[in-house]
């Protein structure tokens, strides 16, 4: 997915991301995602443009492979 970090919750280790369509899964929207990796979460700041993998298992989902795009912030 590609999107922009709207807000972060360090306690829950979640990122709210405004993202484009994720083909085969959901339309463009703003949604909160758990970020399982502490190192991926530590990279993030509000306003960052990111790419990430959305991992889906049943009704559980999270972000991995988070990459902050150059020129963000």
C-alpha beads as a LAMMPS data file, in Angstrom:
LAMMPS data file: protein, C-alpha beads

73 atoms
72 bonds

1 atom types
1 bond types

-500.0 500.0 xlo xhi
-500.0 500.0 ylo yhi
-500.0 500.0 zlo zhi

Masses

1 110.0

Atoms # bond

1 1 1 0.000 0.000 0.000
2 1 1 0.985 3.607 -0.338
3 1 1 -0.248 6.315 1.974
4 1 1 0.400 9.125 4.432
5 1 1 0.724 8.670 8.200
6 1 1 -2.043 10.730 9.830
7 1 1 -1.340 9.830 13.464
8 1 1 0.593 7.391 15.645
9 1 1 -0.219 5.651 18.929
10 1 1 3.015 4.545 20.615
11 1 1 1.178 2.729 23.424
12 1 1 -0.748 0.491 21.013
13 1 1 1.981 0.628 18.327
14 1 1 -0.540 1.596 15.640
15 1 1 -0.398 3.991 12.721
16 1 1 -3.427 5.688 11.208
17 1 1 -2.765 5.859 7.470
18 1 1 -4.665 7.628 4.693
19 1 1 -4.055 5.242 1.801
20 1 1 -5.058 4.517 -1.740
21 1 1 -6.962 1.460 -2.904
22 1 1 -5.499 -1.904 -1.915
23 1 1 -6.451 -4.038 -4.901
24 1 1 -8.473 -7.083 -3.989
25 1 1 -8.950 -5.978 -0.379
26 1 1 -10.285 -2.454 0.211
27 1 1 -11.005 0.920 -1.296
28 1 1 -9.030 4.069 -0.486
29 1 1 -9.650 5.226 3.098
30 1 1 -8.069 6.339 6.355
31 1 1 -7.590 3.451 8.774
32 1 1 -5.619 2.427 11.858
33 1 1 -3.106 -0.386 11.366
34 1 1 -1.047 -2.283 13.933
35 1 1 2.684 -2.184 13.138
36 1 1 4.131 -5.408 14.580
37 1 1 7.829 -4.555 14.165
38 1 1 9.209 -2.088 16.717
39 1 1 11.883 -1.008 14.207
40 1 1 9.250 -0.328 11.512
41 1 1 7.141 1.673 13.990
42 1 1 10.185 3.684 15.141
43 1 1 10.719 4.946 11.559
44 1 1 7.313 6.609 11.406
45 1 1 6.339 10.236 11.960
46 1 1 3.060 12.033 11.305
47 1 1 3.001 13.318 7.729
48 1 1 5.374 10.649 6.355
49 1 1 4.583 9.231 2.940
50 1 1 5.040 5.475 3.188
51 1 1 4.832 2.220 1.334
52 1 1 4.108 -0.935 3.303
53 1 1 2.843 -4.480 2.998
54 1 1 -0.583 -5.170 4.509
55 1 1 -0.500 -8.641 6.046
56 1 1 -3.985 -10.175 6.300
57 1 1 -4.891 -13.363 8.125
58 1 1 -8.643 -13.842 8.500
59 1 1 -9.919 -10.684 10.202
60 1 1 -6.447 -9.838 11.584
61 1 1 -4.246 -7.370 9.708
62 1 1 -1.042 -5.413 10.237
63 1 1 1.666 -3.502 8.377
64 1 1 5.144 -4.808 7.618
65 1 1 8.026 -3.831 5.320
66 1 1 7.352 -0.166 6.103
67 1 1 9.432 2.219 3.978
68 1 1 9.349 5.981 4.456
69 1 1 9.601 7.748 1.092
70 1 1 12.422 10.230 0.650
71 1 1 11.336 13.819 1.099
72 1 1 8.781 12.952 3.804
73 1 1 8.215 15.038 6.907

Bonds

1 1 1 2
2 1 2 3
3 1 3 4
4 1 4 5
5 1 5 6
6 1 6 7
7 1 7 8
8 1 8 9
9 1 9 10
10 1 10 11
11 1 11 12
12 1 12 13
13 1 13 14
14 1 14 15
15 1 15 16
16 1 16 17
17 1 17 18
18 1 18 19
19 1 19 20
20 1 20 21
21 1 21 22
22 1 22 23
23 1 23 24
24 1 24 25
25 1 25 26
26 1 26 27
27 1 27 28
28 1 28 29
29 1 29 30
30 1 30 31
31 1 31 32
32 1 32 33
33 1 33 34
34 1 34 35
35 1 35 36
36 1 36 37
37 1 37 38
38 1 38 39
39 1 39 40
40 1 40 41
41 1 41 42
42 1 42 43
43 1 43 44
44 1 44 45
45 1 45 46
46 1 46 47
47 1 47 48
48 1 48 49
49 1 49 50
50 1 50 51
51 1 51 52
52 1 52 53
53 1 53 54
54 1 54 55
55 1 55 56
56 1 56 57
57 1 57 58
58 1 58 59
59 1 59 60
60 1 60 61
61 1 61 62
62 1 62 63
63 1 63 64
64 1 64 65
65 1 65 66
66 1 66 67
67 1 67 68
68 1 68 69
69 1 69 70
70 1 70 71
71 1 71 72
72 1 72 73
